[in-house]
Amino acid sequence: MRMALVIEAPVFKDGNKWRFSDGQQSFYADIEDAEFLAKVNAGERFGKGDVLYADVRINKSRRA
């Protein structure tokens, strides 16, 4: 689904999850968009309050 997300905690170490908010709750997510990550690695700036519009795939699991 398409979502508007606020970046709460960017992570610049490869393989680690970023923390986002959808306005109701915070959650951690992987970013699979290689083009976006290449721009971030090249120094593209973003700041507090910036919103990312993303296609989000939600995988839920239940711990027993």
mmCIF file of the N, C-alpha and C atoms, coordinates in Angstrom:
data_MODEL
# 
_entry.id   MODEL 
# 
loop_
_atom_site.group_PDB 
_atom_site.id 
_atom_site.type_symbol 
_atom_site.label_atom_id 
_atom_site.label_alt_id 
_atom_site.label_comp_id 
_atom_site.label_asym_id 
_atom_site.label_entity_id 
_atom_site.label_seq_id 
_atom_site.pdbx_PDB_ins_code 
_atom_site.Cartn_x 
_atom_site.Cartn_y 
_atom_site.Cartn_z 
_atom_site.occupancy 
_atom_site.B_iso_or_equiv 
_atom_site.pdbx_formal_charge 
_atom_site.auth_seq_id 
_atom_site.auth_comp_id 
_atom_site.auth_asym_id 
_atom_site.auth_atom_id 
_atom_site.pdbx_PDB_model_num 
ATOM 1   N N  . MET A 1 1  ? 0.839  -1.178  0.000  1.00 0.00 ? 1  MET A N  1 
ATOM 2   C CA . MET A 1 1  ? 0.000  0.000   0.000  1.00 0.00 ? 1  MET A CA 1 
ATOM 3   C C  . MET A 1 1  ? 0.882  1.238   0.000  1.00 0.00 ? 1  MET A C  1 
ATOM 4   N N  . ARG A 1 2  ? 0.387  2.324   -0.539 1.00 0.00 ? 2  ARG A N  1 
ATOM 5   C CA . ARG A 1 2  ? 1.102  3.599   -0.579 1.00 0.00 ? 2  ARG A CA 1 
ATOM 6   C C  . ARG A 1 2  ? 0.876  4.301   0.754  1.00 0.00 ? 2  ARG A C  1 
ATOM 7   N N  . MET A 1 3  ? 1.979  4.748   1.396  1.00 0.00 ? 3  MET A N  1 
ATOM 8   C CA . MET A 1 3  ? 1.886  5.408   2.699  1.00 0.00 ? 3  MET A CA 1 
ATOM 9   C C  . MET A 1 3  ? 2.772  6.643   2.729  1.00 0.00 ? 3  MET A C  1 
ATOM 10  N N  . ALA A 1 4  ? 2.380  7.615   3.534  1.00 0.00 ? 4  ALA A N  1 
ATOM 11  C CA . ALA A 1 4  ? 3.216  8.769   3.839  1.00 0.00 ? 4  ALA A CA 1 
ATOM 12  C C  . ALA A 1 4  ? 3.888  8.481   5.172  1.00 0.00 ? 4  ALA A C  1 
ATOM 13  N N  . LEU A 1 5  ? 5.216  8.517   5.195  1.00 0.00 ? 5  LEU A N  1 
ATOM 14  C CA . LEU A 1 5  ? 5.966  8.162   6.393  1.00 0.00 ? 5  LEU A CA 1 
ATOM 15  C C  . LEU A 1 5  ? 6.902  9.293   6.795  1.00 0.00 ? 5  LEU A C  1 
ATOM 16  N N  . VAL A 1 6  ? 6.978  9.550   8.088  1.00 0.00 ? 6  VAL A N  1 
ATOM 17  C CA . VAL A 1 6  ? 7.935  10.505  8.633  1.00 0.00 ? 6  VAL A CA 1 
ATOM 18  C C  . VAL A 1 6  ? 9.138  9.710   9.128  1.00 0.00 ? 6  VAL A C  1 
ATOM 19  N N  . ILE A 1 7  ? 10.327 10.150  8.735  1.00 0.00 ? 7  ILE A N  1 
ATOM 20  C CA . ILE A 1 7  ? 11.554 9.493   9.199  1.00 0.00 ? 7  ILE A CA 1 
ATOM 21  C C  . ILE A 1 7  ? 11.794 9.900   10.642 1.00 0.00 ? 7  ILE A C  1 
ATOM 22  N N  . GLU A 1 8  ? 11.851 8.928   11.531 1.00 0.00 ? 8  GLU A N  1 
ATOM 23  C CA . GLU A 1 8  ? 12.162 9.208   12.934 1.00 0.00 ? 8  GLU A CA 1 
ATOM 24  C C  . GLU A 1 8  ? 13.636 8.958   13.228 1.00 0.00 ? 8  GLU A C  1 
ATOM 25  N N  . ALA A 1 9  ? 14.218 7.941   12.579 1.00 0.00 ? 9  ALA A N  1 
ATOM 26  C CA . ALA A 1 9  ? 15.621 7.617   12.811 1.00 0.00 ? 9  ALA A CA 1 
ATOM 27  C C  . ALA A 1 9  ? 16.210 6.978   11.562 1.00 0.00 ? 9  ALA A C  1 
ATOM 28  N N  . PRO A 1 10 ? 16.941 7.787   10.773 1.00 0.00 ? 10 PRO A N  1 
ATOM 29  C CA . PRO A 1 10 ? 17.615 7.187   9.621  1.00 0.00 ? 10 PRO A CA 1 
ATOM 30  C C  . PRO A 1 10 ? 18.809 6.376   10.099 1.00 0.00 ? 10 PRO A C  1 
ATOM 31  N N  . VAL A 1 11 ? 19.163 5.371   9.333  1.00 0.00 ? 11 VAL A N  1 
ATOM 32  C CA . VAL A 1 11 ? 20.308 4.525   9.674  1.00 0.00 ? 11 VAL A CA 1 
ATOM 33  C C  . VAL A 1 11 ? 21.184 4.436   8.435  1.00 0.00 ? 11 VAL A C  1 
ATOM 34  N N  . PHE A 1 12 ? 22.451 4.742   8.605  1.00 0.00 ? 12 PHE A N  1 
ATOM 35  C CA . PHE A 1 12 ? 23.339 4.781   7.453  1.00 0.00 ? 12 PHE A CA 1 
ATOM 36  C C  . PHE A 1 12 ? 24.239 3.557   7.352  1.00 0.00 ? 12 PHE A C  1 
ATOM 37  N N  . LYS A 1 13 ? 24.098 2.626   8.267  1.00 0.00 ? 13 LYS A N  1 
ATOM 38  C CA . LYS A 1 13 ? 24.851 1.376   8.193  1.00 0.00 ? 13 LYS A CA 1 
ATOM 39  C C  . LYS A 1 13 ? 24.041 0.377   7.371  1.00 0.00 ? 13 LYS A C  1 
ATOM 40  N N  . ASP A 1 14 ? 24.672 -0.185  6.341  1.00 0.00 ? 14 ASP A N  1 
ATOM 41  C CA . ASP A 1 14 ? 23.979 -1.130  5.470  1.00 0.00 ? 14 ASP A CA 1 
ATOM 42  C C  . ASP A 1 14 ? 23.380 -2.286  6.263  1.00 0.00 ? 14 ASP A C  1 
ATOM 43  N N  . GLY A 1 15 ? 22.148 -2.643  5.913  1.00 0.00 ? 15 GLY A N  1 
ATOM 44  C CA . GLY A 1 15 ? 21.491 -3.790  6.527  1.00 0.00 ? 15 GLY A CA 1 
ATOM 45  C C  . GLY A 1 15 ? 20.666 -3.475  7.763  1.00 0.00 ? 15 GLY A C  1 
ATOM 46  N N  . ASN A 1 16 ? 20.809 -2.270  8.308  1.00 0.00 ? 16 ASN A N  1 
ATOM 47  C CA . ASN A 1 16 ? 20.034 -1.917  9.499  1.00 0.00 ? 16 ASN A CA 1 
ATOM 48  C C  . ASN A 1 16 ? 18.720 -1.254  9.090  1.00 0.00 ? 16 ASN A C  1 
ATOM 49  N N  . LYS A 1 17 ? 17.746 -1.328  9.977  1.00 0.00 ? 17 LYS A N  1 
ATOM 50  C CA . LYS A 1 17 ? 16.409 -0.809  9.691  1.00 0.00 ? 17 LYS A CA 1 
ATOM 51  C C  . LYS A 1 17 ? 16.290 0.653   10.119 1.00 0.00 ? 17 LYS A C  1 
ATOM 52  N N  . TRP A 1 18 ? 15.515 1.401   9.366  1.00 0.00 ? 18 TRP A N  1 
ATOM 53  C CA . TRP A 1 18 ? 15.186 2.778   9.707  1.00 0.00 ? 18 TRP A CA 1 
ATOM 54  C C  . TRP A 1 18 ? 13.913 2.761   10.553 1.00 0.00 ? 18 TRP A C  1 
ATOM 55  N N  . ARG A 1 19 ? 13.725 3.818   11.368 1.00 0.00 ? 19 ARG A N  1 
ATOM 56  C CA . ARG A 1 19 ? 12.485 3.928   12.138 1.00 0.00 ? 19 ARG A CA 1 
ATOM 57  C C  . ARG A 1 19 ? 11.629 5.026   11.521 1.00 0.00 ? 19 ARG A C  1 
ATOM 58  N N  . PHE A 1 20 ? 10.360 4.692   11.310 1.00 0.00 ? 20 PHE A N  1 
ATOM 59  C CA . PHE A 1 20 ? 9.396  5.595   10.693 1.00 0.00 ? 20 PHE A CA 1 
ATOM 60  C C  . PHE A 1 20 ? 8.175  5.732   11.583 1.00 0.00 ? 20 PHE A C  1 
ATOM 61  N N  . SER A 1 21 ? 7.379  6.762   11.278 1.00 0.00 ? 21 SER A N  1 
ATOM 62  C CA . SER A 1 21 ? 6.066  6.927   11.891 1.00 0.00 ? 21 SER A CA 1 
ATOM 63  C C  . SER A 1 21 ? 5.058  7.139   10.778 1.00 0.00 ? 21 SER A C  1 
ATOM 64  N N  . ASP A 1 22 ? 3.891  6.525   10.946 1.00 0.00 ? 22 ASP A N  1 
ATOM 65  C CA . ASP A 1 22 ? 2.809  6.741   9.987  1.00 0.00 ? 22 ASP A CA 1 
ATOM 66  C C  . ASP A 1 22 ? 1.793  7.753   10.536 1.00 0.00 ? 22 ASP A C  1 
ATOM 67  N N  . GLY A 1 23 ? 2.158  8.414   11.628 1.00 0.00 ? 23 GLY A N  1 
ATOM 68  C CA . GLY A 1 23 ? 1.268  9.385   12.263 1.00 0.00 ? 23 GLY A CA 1 
ATOM 69  C C  . GLY A 1 23 ? 0.519  8.821   13.448 1.00 0.00 ? 23 GLY A C  1 
ATOM 70  N N  . GLN A 1 24 ? 0.480  7.487   13.539 1.00 0.00 ? 24 GLN A N  1 
ATOM 71  C CA . GLN A 1 24 ? -0.202 6.837   14.658 1.00 0.00 ? 24 GLN A CA 1 
ATOM 72  C C  . GLN A 1 24 ? 0.752  5.991   15.485 1.00 0.00 ? 24 GLN A C  1 
ATOM 73  N N  . GLN A 1 25 ? 1.709  5.364   14.820 1.00 0.00 ? 25 GLN A N  1 
ATOM 74  C CA . GLN A 1 25 ? 2.648  4.516   15.545 1.00 0.00 ? 25 GLN A CA 1 
ATOM 75  C C  . GLN A 1 25 ? 4.005  4.543   14.858 1.00 0.00 ? 25 GLN A C  1 
ATOM 76  N N  . SER A 1 26 ? 5.028  4.206   15.630 1.00 0.00 ? 26 SER A N  1 
ATOM 77  C CA . SER A 1 26 ? 6.388  4.095   15.105 1.00 0.00 ? 26 SER A CA 1 
ATOM 78  C C  . SER A 1 26 ? 6.677  2.639   14.811 1.00 0.00 ? 26 SER A C  1 
ATOM 79  N N  . PHE A 1 27 ? 7.522  2.414   13.799 1.00 0.00 ? 27 PHE A N  1 
ATOM 80  C CA . PHE A 1 27 ? 7.915  1.052   13.459 1.00 0.00 ? 27 PHE A CA 1 
ATOM 81  C C  . PHE A 1 27 ? 9.242  1.085   12.710 1.00 0.00 ? 27 PHE A C  1 
ATOM 82  N N  . TYR A 1 28 ? 9.918  -0.046  12.698 1.00 0.00 ? 28 TYR A N  1 
ATOM 83  C CA . TYR A 1 28 ? 11.176 -0.205  11.982 1.00 0.00 ? 28 TYR A CA 1 
ATOM 84  C C  . TYR A 1 28 ? 10.895 -0.855  10.638 1.00 0.00 ? 28 TYR A C  1 
ATOM 85  N N  . ALA A 1 29 ? 11.676 -0.444  9.617  1.00 0.00 ? 29 ALA A N  1 
ATOM 86  C CA . ALA A 1 29 ? 11.472 -1.008  8.287  1.00 0.00 ? 29 ALA A CA 1 
ATOM 87  C C  . ALA A 1 29 ? 12.775 -1.031  7.510  1.00 0.00 ? 29 ALA A C  1 
ATOM 88  N N  . ASP A 1 30 ? 12.886 -2.016  6.631  1.00 0.00 ? 30 ASP A N  1 
ATOM 89  C CA . ASP A 1 30 ? 13.972 -2.082  5.664  1.00 0.00 ? 30 ASP A CA 1 
ATOM 90  C C  . ASP A 1 30 ? 13.612 -1.175  4.494  1.00 0.00 ? 30 ASP A C  1 
ATOM 91  N N  . ILE A 1 31 ? 14.624 -0.602  3.872  1.00 0.00 ? 31 ILE A N  1 
ATOM 92  C CA . ILE A 1 31 ? 14.419 0.148   2.639  1.00 0.00 ? 31 ILE A CA 1 
ATOM 93  C C  . ILE A 1 31 ? 15.034 -0.669  1.515  1.00 0.00 ? 31 ILE A C  1 
ATOM 94  N N  . GLU A 1 32 ? 14.205 -1.025  0.537  1.00 0.00 ? 32 GLU A N  1 
ATOM 95  C CA . GLU A 1 32 ? 14.663 -1.833  -0.584 1.00 0.00 ? 32 GLU A CA 1 
ATOM 96  C C  . GLU A 1 32 ? 14.887 -1.014  -1.847 1.00 0.00 ? 32 GLU A C  1 
ATOM 97  N N  . ASP A 1 33 ? 14.583 0.277   -1.815 1.00 0.00 ? 33 ASP A N  1 
ATOM 98  C CA . ASP A 1 33 ? 14.705 1.145   -2.978 1.00 0.00 ? 33 ASP A CA 1 
ATOM 99  C C  . ASP A 1 33 ? 16.173 1.515   -3.188 1.00 0.00 ? 33 ASP A C  1 
ATOM 100 N N  . ALA A 1 34 ? 16.839 0.808   -4.102 1.00 0.00 ? 34 ALA A N  1 
ATOM 101 C CA . ALA A 1 34 ? 18.264 1.015   -4.346 1.00 0.00 ? 34 ALA A CA 1 
ATOM 102 C C  . ALA A 1 34 ? 18.552 2.437   -4.839 1.00 0.00 ? 34 ALA A C  1 
ATOM 103 N N  . GLU A 1 35 ? 17.646 2.993   -5.636 1.00 0.00 ? 35 GLU A N  1 
ATOM 104 C CA . GLU A 1 35 ? 17.844 4.354   -6.151 1.00 0.00 ? 35 GLU A CA 1 
ATOM 105 C C  . GLU A 1 35 ? 17.816 5.371   -5.011 1.00 0.00 ? 35 GLU A C  1 
ATOM 106 N N  . PHE A 1 36 ? 16.864 5.234   -4.090 1.00 0.00 ? 36 PHE A N  1 
ATOM 107 C CA . PHE A 1 36 ? 16.790 6.133   -2.935 1.00 0.00 ? 36 PHE A CA 1 
ATOM 108 C C  . PHE A 1 36 ? 18.046 6.003   -2.084 1.00 0.00 ? 36 PHE A C  1 
ATOM 109 N N  . LEU A 1 37 ? 18.467 4.774   -1.794 1.00 0.00 ? 37 LEU A N  1 
ATOM 110 C CA . LEU A 1 37 ? 19.651 4.557   -0.961 1.00 0.00 ? 37 LEU A CA 1 
ATOM 111 C C  . LEU A 1 37 ? 20.908 5.107   -1.634 1.00 0.00 ? 37 LEU A C  1 
ATOM 112 N N  . ALA A 1 38 ? 20.997 4.996   -2.962 1.00 0.00 ? 38 ALA A N  1 
ATOM 113 C CA . ALA A 1 38 ? 22.147 5.555   -3.681 1.00 0.00 ? 38 ALA A CA 1 
ATOM 114 C C  . ALA A 1 38 ? 22.179 7.073   -3.526 1.00 0.00 ? 38 ALA A C  1 
ATOM 115 N N  . LYS A 1 39 ? 21.010 7.713   -3.586 1.00 0.00 ? 39 LYS A N  1 
ATOM 116 C CA . LYS A 1 39 ? 20.948 9.166   -3.402 1.00 0.00 ? 39 LYS A CA 1 
ATOM 117 C C  . LYS A 1 39 ? 21.367 9.555   -1.989 1.00 0.00 ? 39 LYS A C  1 
ATOM 118 N N  . VAL A 1 40 ? 20.912 8.795   -1.002 1.00 0.00 ? 40 VAL A N  1 
ATOM 119 C CA . VAL A 1 40 ? 21.300 9.071   0.392  1.00 0.00 ? 40 VAL A CA 1 
ATOM 120 C C  . VAL A 1 40 ? 22.807 8.899   0.542  1.00 0.00 ? 40 VAL A C  1 
ATOM 121 N N  . ASN A 1 41 ? 23.354 7.829   -0.022 1.00 0.00 ? 41 ASN A N  1 
ATOM 122 C CA . ASN A 1 41 ? 24.800 7.579   0.068  1.00 0.00 ? 41 ASN A CA 1 
ATOM 123 C C  . ASN A 1 41 ? 25.606 8.648   -0.658 1.00 0.00 ? 41 ASN A C  1 
ATOM 124 N N  . ALA A 1 42 ? 25.011 9.283   -1.671 1.00 0.00 ? 42 ALA A N  1 
ATOM 125 C CA . ALA A 1 42 ? 25.685 10.344  -2.421 1.00 0.00 ? 42 ALA A CA 1 
ATOM 126 C C  . ALA A 1 42 ? 25.558 11.704  -1.732 1.00 0.00 ? 42 ALA A C  1 
ATOM 127 N N  . GLY A 1 43 ? 24.829 11.746  -0.612 1.00 0.00 ? 43 GLY A N  1 
ATOM 128 C CA . GLY A 1 43 ? 24.747 12.981  0.166  1.00 0.00 ? 43 GLY A CA 1 
ATOM 129 C C  . GLY A 1 43 ? 23.453 13.754  0.048  1.00 0.00 ? 43 GLY A C  1 
ATOM 130 N N  . GLU A 1 44 ? 22.420 13.168  -0.564 1.00 0.00 ? 44 GLU A N  1 
ATOM 131 C CA . GLU A 1 44 ? 21.139 13.891  -0.638 1.00 0.00 ? 44 GLU A CA 1 
ATOM 132 C C  . GLU A 1 44 ? 20.660 14.195  0.778  1.00 0.00 ? 44 GLU A C  1 
ATOM 133 N N  . ARG A 1 45 ? 20.222 15.419  0.974  1.00 0.00 ? 45 ARG A N  1 
ATOM 134 C CA . ARG A 1 45 ? 19.830 15.888  2.306  1.00 0.00 ? 45 ARG A CA 1 
ATOM 135 C C  . ARG A 1 45 ? 18.338 15.696  2.544  1.00 0.00 ? 45 ARG A C  1 
ATOM 136 N N  . PHE A 1 46 ? 18.019 15.406  3.784  1.00 0.00 ? 46 PHE A N  1 
ATOM 137 C CA . PHE A 1 46 ? 16.640 15.417  4.247  1.00 0.00 ? 46 PHE A CA 1 
ATOM 138 C C  . PHE A 1 46 ? 16.696 15.815  5.705  1.00 0.00 ? 46 PHE A C  1 
ATOM 139 N N  . GLY A 1 47 ? 15.571 16.258  6.235  1.00 0.00 ? 47 GLY A N  1 
ATOM 140 C CA . GLY A 1 47 ? 15.598 16.768  7.598  1.00 0.00 ? 47 GLY A CA 1 
ATOM 141 C C  . GLY A 1 47 ? 14.347 16.438  8.380  1.00 0.00 ? 47 GLY A C  1 
ATOM 142 N N  . LYS A 1 48 ? 14.324 16.920  9.604  1.00 0.00 ? 48 LYS A N  1 
ATOM 143 C CA . LYS A 1 48 ? 13.215 16.684  10.512 1.00 0.00 ? 48 LYS A CA 1 
ATOM 144 C C  . LYS A 1 48 ? 11.905 17.120  9.858  1.00 0.00 ? 48 LYS A C  1 
ATOM 145 N N  . GLY A 1 49 ? 10.923 16.251  9.932  1.00 0.00 ? 49 GLY A N  1 
ATOM 146 C CA . GLY A 1 49 ? 9.608  16.556  9.404  1.00 0.00 ? 49 GLY A CA 1 
ATOM 147 C C  . GLY A 1 49 ? 9.409  16.209  7.942  1.00 0.00 ? 49 GLY A C  1 
ATOM 148 N N  . ASP A 1 50 ? 10.489 15.821  7.249  1.00 0.00 ? 50 ASP A N  1 
ATOM 149 C CA . ASP A 1 50 ? 10.330 15.406  5.854  1.00 0.00 ? 50 ASP A CA 1 
ATOM 150 C C  . ASP A 1 50 ? 9.467  14.154  5.788  1.00 0.00 ? 50 ASP A C  1 
ATOM 151 N N  . VAL A 1 51 ? 8.682  14.062  4.732  1.00 0.00 ? 51 VAL A N  1 
ATOM 152 C CA . VAL A 1 51 ? 7.784  12.925  4.543  1.00 0.00 ? 51 VAL A CA 1 
ATOM 153 C C  . VAL A 1 51 ? 8.221  12.140  3.317  1.00 0.00 ? 51 VAL A C  1 
ATOM 154 N N  . LEU A 1 52 ? 8.283  10.827  3.456  1.00 0.00 ? 52 LEU A N  1 
ATOM 155 C CA . LEU A 1 52 ? 8.543  9.940   2.323  1.00 0.00 ? 52 LEU A CA 1 
ATOM 156 C C  . LEU A 1 52 ? 7.222  9.309   1.918  1.00 0.00 ? 52 LEU A C  1 
ATOM 157 N N  . TYR A 1 53 ? 6.946  9.308   0.643  1.00 0.00 ? 53 TYR A N  1 
ATOM 158 C CA . TYR A 1 53 ? 5.793  8.577   0.125  1.00 0.00 ? 53 TYR A CA 1 
ATOM 159 C C  . TYR A 1 53 ? 6.339  7.271   -0.412 1.00 0.00 ? 53 TYR A C  1 
ATOM 160 N N  . ALA A 1 54 ? 5.873  6.166   0.154  1.00 0.00 ? 54 ALA A N  1 
ATOM 161 C CA . ALA A 1 54 ? 6.473  4.873   -0.152 1.00 0.00 ? 54 ALA A CA 1 
ATOM 162 C C  . ALA A 1 54 ? 5.414  3.806   -0.386 1.00 0.00 ? 54 ALA A C  1 
ATOM 163 N N  . ASP A 1 55 ? 5.771  2.867   -1.238 1.00 0.00 ? 55 ASP A N  1 
ATOM 164 C CA . ASP A 1 55 ? 4.981  1.654   -1.380 1.00 0.00 ? 55 ASP A CA 1 
ATOM 165 C C  . ASP A 1 55 ? 5.465  0.708   -0.293 1.00 0.00 ? 55 ASP A C  1 
ATOM 166 N N  . VAL A 1 56 ? 4.577  0.343   0.613  1.00 0.00 ? 56 VAL A N  1 
ATOM 167 C CA . VAL A 1 56 ? 4.942  -0.420  1.808  1.00 0.00 ? 56 VAL A CA 1 
ATOM 168 C C  . VAL A 1 56 ? 4.336  -1.811  1.751  1.00 0.00 ? 56 VAL A C  1 
ATOM 169 N N  . ARG A 1 57 ? 5.165  -2.797  2.041  1.00 0.00 ? 57 ARG A N  1 
ATOM 170 C CA . ARG A 1 57 ? 4.707  -4.176  2.165  1.00 0.00 ? 57 ARG A CA 1 
ATOM 171 C C  . ARG A 1 57 ? 4.818  -4.532  3.644  1.00 0.00 ? 57 ARG A C  1 
ATOM 172 N N  . ILE A 1 58 ? 3.708  -4.956  4.229  1.00 0.00 ? 58 ILE A N  1 
ATOM 173 C CA . ILE A 1 58 ? 3.674  -5.248  5.664  1.00 0.00 ? 58 ILE A CA 1 
ATOM 174 C C  . ILE A 1 58 ? 3.694  -6.758  5.858  1.00 0.00 ? 58 ILE A C  1 
ATOM 175 N N  . ASN A 1 59 ? 4.684  -7.211  6.630  1.00 0.00 ? 59 ASN A N  1 
ATOM 176 C CA . ASN A 1 59 ? 4.784  -8.625  7.002  1.00 0.00 ? 59 ASN A CA 1 
ATOM 177 C C  . ASN A 1 59 ? 4.627  -8.709  8.511  1.00 0.00 ? 59 ASN A C  1 
ATOM 178 N N  . LYS A 1 60 ? 3.587  -9.364  8.947  1.00 0.00 ? 60 LYS A N  1 
ATOM 179 C CA . LYS A 1 60 ? 3.354  -9.521  10.378 1.00 0.00 ? 60 LYS A CA 1 
ATOM 180 C C  . LYS A 1 60 ? 3.636  -10.958 10.771 1.00 0.00 ? 60 LYS A C  1 
ATOM 181 N N  . SER A 1 61 ? 4.190  -11.098 11.962 1.00 0.00 ? 61 SER A N  1 
ATOM 182 C CA . SER A 1 61 ? 4.395  -12.454 12.482 1.00 0.00 ? 61 SER A CA 1 
ATOM 183 C C  . SER A 1 61 ? 4.023  -12.442 13.956 1.00 0.00 ? 61 SER A C  1 
ATOM 184 N N  . ARG A 1 62 ? 3.608  -13.558 14.422 1.00 0.00 ? 62 ARG A N  1 
ATOM 185 C CA . ARG A 1 62 ? 3.208  -13.699 15.813 1.00 0.00 ? 62 ARG A CA 1 
ATOM 186 C C  . ARG A 1 62 ? 4.211  -14.588 16.520 1.00 0.00 ? 62 ARG A C  1 
ATOM 187 N N  . ARG A 1 63 ? 4.685  -14.113 17.644 1.00 0.00 ? 63 ARG A N  1 
ATOM 188 C CA . ARG A 1 63 ? 5.626  -14.899 18.445 1.00 0.00 ? 63 ARG A CA 1 
ATOM 189 C C  . ARG A 1 63 ? 4.848  -15.771 19.411 1.00 0.00 ? 63 ARG A C  1 
ATOM 190 N N  . ALA A 1 64 ? 5.227  -17.009 19.477 1.00 0.00 ? 64 ALA A N  1 
ATOM 191 C CA . ALA A 1 64 ? 4.523  -17.942 20.376 1.00 0.00 ? 64 ALA A CA 1 
ATOM 192 C C  . ALA A 1 64 ? 5.128  -17.948 21.746 1.00 0.00 ? 64 ALA A C  1 
# 
